[in-house]
Amino acid sequence: DVNRPESSPVRILFAGRYGHRKGVYDLLAAFKNAKFDVPAELCLFGDGEVEKVKQIAERDNEEFADCGKKVSVSGWVSRGDYLKMIPGYDLLALPSYSETFGMSLVEAMGQGLPVISTFSGGVPYVVRDGEDGILFEAGDLPALQTALERLVNDRNLRVAMGKTAWKDASERFSGRIVLQGLESVYSQLQ
């Protein structure tokens, strides 16, 4: 975000199974209704109900022709390619109804992206609401729309949350930290 020209569209990343559980339809609806001050692009990667998501995106893109919004839908990419792509985005949105941990959240945070997600499952243990990103109750479309508008329209907030996300992910989820935690658990079991 800090290295891209301000005139570039704000790029929102979603990676997950296309379907209700990961909140992709909520994300599409909130993006469609959101009022942005700058161009914005929603980039979806995943599998599942691909054709249904593509149909919604095509219909929405026709409506967006003159308003600076765009939705792109892709299949999965390899994990290595995905990790290389993350820095090309400005934020990650995962409005999931059920999330055990949210590895995609950690991956995005680890590369300096703020996240928008829900209070479901383990997400609040990964994302600190108001610091690393914005959390809301699953299914709350107005709250998702507001979160998108806040982070898309406020570059300074996006950058600040992204820096905090990177620092937090580095301190809590680095390989070294996770290995130390596992070693501690295993030593307690002996």
Sequence and secondary structure as in RCSB ss.txt:
>XXXX:A:sequence
DVNRPESSPVRILFAGRYGHRKGVYDLLAAFKNAKFDVPAELCLFGDGEVEKVKQIAERDNEEFADCGKKVSVSG
WVSRGDYLKMIPGYDLLALPSYSETFGMSLVEAMGQGLPVISTFSGGVPYVVRDGEDGILFEAGDLPALQTALER
LVNDRNLRVAMGKTAWKDASERFSGRIVLQGLESVYSQLQ
>XXXX:A:secstr
 TTS TTS EEEEEES BSTTTTHHHHHHHHHH   SS EEEEEE  BSHHHHHHHHHHHHHHTTTTTEEEEEE 
   HHHHHHHGGG SEEEE  S  SS HHHHHHHTTT  EEEESSTTHHHH  BTTTEEEE TT HHHHHHHHHH
HHH HHHHHHHHHHHHHHHHHHHSHHHHHHHHHHHHHHH 
